[in-house]
Amino acid sequence: MAFHGWKWLLLLGRQNTLAKVWRSRRGGPSLCWKRCCHWSRGKSLDPEVRAFLEENTEVTNSGHLTPEIRLRLLTPRCRFWREKPDLWPYGDPFWAIYWPGGQALSRYILDNPHVVKGRSVLDLGSGCGATAIAAVMSGASQVLANDIDPIAGMAMILNCELNHLNPFPITIKNIINSEAGNWDLIVLGDMFYDEQLADGLHHWLQKCIRTHQTEVLIGDPGRHQFLSHSIRSQLHKVIEYSLPEYTRQENYGLTSSTVWSYQPSNSFDN
């Protein structure tokens, strides 16, 4: 089975397997920098995992909205583009695809560094870590990347190295529904792929805004689950980007991706 077909399974799987994992890993106590960081500066990677990732991904900065950022991704030149998916020894590699919502967020931050400069930033569902990397490049004072896949955390460290950055703190806890962290800005891309997960995100983000006046930016290419959710009525369109041809082909006809500012009304849902 070609990876093109496998990627389609990943797209469907986001609504099944990964969504269930996000929902099942309930958040713990209040998020803090020192207690939740599974990887950080100076943390060494498992040599076997590092070797596997370096052998089975390609370093690329083409075909995406952010040529300034180099990433290890699965591409047509990688072995697992052609191999059967069940031969991949780790969890489904959602992190190895540079999803269009994350591309839009990263492009916006790079073009508008004042959005993050001197601020604390949480990159929720970070995947390959591109948006967190963009925040560091643009002068954020603190960046925490969050993804529930430990292999994604390892890949983020490799991607920091590629871009000559010290690794930022990374947590693999599910922090949705945990006590709201005190962030200046939360960014999340491509997270609205399951209705129940979207509901959880909606209420948790509202809590963060209500408690700490956190700013929230959401990246999404216009998936049905996002556009049809009740959160859509509380979003302000910041900017829309036309996707490069390669990304369009990867995402089955999606042609653009948008950054939204989440601005809920003063009356919060229970």
Disulfide bonds with the S-S distance in Angstrom:
none
